[in-house]
Amino acid sequence: MQHKSLNKYYKQRDVRILAKKIVYHGYFQMLKYQLQHRLFNGKWSEVMDREVFERGKVAGILLYDPVLNSVVLTEQFRIGALNDPLSPWLLEIAAGVMDEKDLDLETLAKRETKEETGLEPLAMLPICQYWTSPGGCTEQVGLFCAKVDASQAGGIFGLAAEHEDIRVTVMNTEQAFARVASGRICNAASIIALQWLQLNQTKVNEQWLVQCQADSG
């Protein structure tokens, strides 16, 4: 007989936090939990220790010019990709981590677009939200696609106070899709956003190109 709890959707109340402490605090933060959680048979797990990398919420934004059929990408050094056999300078969409002054992910996405590329989003569409590595990290990414004018895009951007050195690159969408397929674009947020555009480009163009024609008319 199937246990009735197998069909239950568990929530936060099905976790018991017995202890919580900061074990590292630097550029990032690491927490250690002692906890129990409900098992699928309805009982409680044994007490366990889990370390969690505190990263928080992140906004990623794919900058797309439907008139030029181009995307605007960034390139910068990434310490986590130090051992990448090709290069630790990665091609990415614009992105940033939420802090206390950010009201929501869309506000953060607009701010990061300006800081990292100098461009202003003319319209925005949500793509999705996802956990990057929930087995040990709190990072949750909200992805957007923004309409931009890429005709004058390019140059070096970033905040010196945050040691940012960001090169802006404009490329045709087919080139970007090909770089995803070849592995040259190899970070999750950029892959997800570009593949979403590849699947939805016709629909996005129908919406945004009509807006462009109305604005110019």
N, C-alpha and C positions, 0 to 999 in steps of 0.2 A: 504493500500500500504506500502511495506517495504521501510524504509528510506535508501537512497543510502549509508549513512555512516556506516550502519550496516555491510557492506561487506568490510569496509576499515580496513587495518592493521595499528593501531596507533603506533607512534614512539616517540622518546624523544622530537621532536618539538611540540608535542601535550600536553606538560606540560609547564606551566608558573611558574617559580620560582620567587616569589615576595619578599621574604626575607629568609635569611639563617644565623644561628648563632650557635656557640658552646655553649651548655648548661652544658656540663660536660666533663672534660678531666682528665683522670687518667690512670689506666692500660689499659682501653679502652676509647672510646670517644662517646659522644652522641650529635647529631645535631638536631636542630629544624628548620623545614621548614614552610614557609607560601606559599601556592601554589594553583593553579587551574589546572585542567586537562580537556581535551576534553571528552565529554559524547558521548555515542553511538548514540544519536539522532543528533549529530553534533554541539550541543551547548557547552558552557563552564560551568563547575561546579561552585558552590559557592566557595569563598575563604575558605580554610581550613588550620588548623595547624596539622603537623605531626612530631613526634619525631622518629629519626632513630638511631639505634645502629650501629656505624661504626666498622665493623669487617674486611672487605676487602676480599682478595682472600686467599684461603687455598688449599693446596695440600694434598691429602691422597693417600697412596700407600699400596696396598696389596702385601705382599712378599710371593711368591709361589715357592716351590721347586718341579718341576715336577718329578724328579728322586725319591725323597723320598715321594712324594704325601703328602706334608706337607705345612702348612702356618706358618709364623712367626708373632705373635701378640705381642702387648705391653699391659702392665697393669700399671695404675697410678691413683693417686687421682684426682678427678674432682669436683671442688666446685659446679658446676651446678647440679651435681647428689647427693648433700649432703643428700637429703631426700629419696634417692632410698632405698626401703625396704630391698634390698639384700645387697648392698654395694656401697659406692661412689668411690670405686676403680674399674674402668671399663676395660674390655678387648676390645682392639681397634686395628685398623690398624695404622701404623705409619703415622703421619700427622704434618703439621706445617703451620704457617701463613706467608704470603709473606711480606717481608720488602724491604727497598730501594735497598739493594744489590742483590736481586734476579732478574734475567733477565726474567724468565718465570716459569710456574708451574712445568715443568719437571725438571729444575735445582733445584727448591725448593724441589721436591720430593726426588731427589737423595741426597741432603744435609741432609734432615730429616731422611732418611734411615740410613745414617752413624751415625748421632748424637744419634738416639734413639735405634739402634740395633747393630751398629758396622759392618753391612753388606754392600756389594757393589752390586748394581743392575747389572746384567749381560745382561739383555735385558728388554725392557719396552713396554707395550701396553696401549693405552688410553682406559679408560672405559666410562666416561661421565663427563659432567659438570652440576651442578645444584645449584639453590638458596636454602638455608636452610630454611629461614623464611622471604620471601620478603615483608610481611606485615609490618615489622618494623626493619629489619636488612639487612645490605649490604653484608653479608657473601655469597660468591660463592665458591663452592668446585669443584676442578678438581681431578678426581679419576684416578689412574693408577694401573696396575698390573705389578709387576716386577719379573723376574726370579732371584732367589738367590740360593746359596749353603747353606742349612740350617743345614748341618752336624755338624757344630761347633757353632751353634747359641745358645744363652742363656746368662744370667748374668744381671747385673744392669747397666743402661746407663742414659744419660741425662746430661744437662748442669747445674752445680751447681749454676751459676750466674742467671739462670732462675728458680731456685728452683725445678728442675726436678728430680724425683726419679722414674725411669722407669724400670720395670722388663720385660724381654723378655721371651716369652713362645712359644714353638714349639708344634704344634699338627697336627695330621692327618686331612686331609680335611673333612672327614666324621664327625669327632668330632666337627670341627668348624661349619659345616652346622647344626649339631644337636643342637649346642649351640645357633645358630640364631633361630632355630625353638622353642627352649624351653624358649627363652627370656633372657638367660644369656648374650649373646652379644646383646646389646640393644641401640646402637648409630647408627644414620642413615648412616654415611659413611661406617662403617664396615658392616652393613647389606646389603647395596647396592653392595659393592665390593664382598662380599662373595656369594651373590645370583647370581651376574654376573659370578663369577667363576663356580658356580654350573651349570649354563646354558651353559657355554662356555668351560668347562674343556677339553672336547674331542678335540675341535679345537685348544686350547692353547697347549695341549700336543703334538698334531701332529706337530705343528710348533717348539716348544722348545725342544722336545725330539729328533727330527731329527737334530737340531743344536747340541745338546749334543753328539749324535753319530758321527756327522761330526767332531766335535772338538776332540773327543777321538780317531778317526780313523786317 
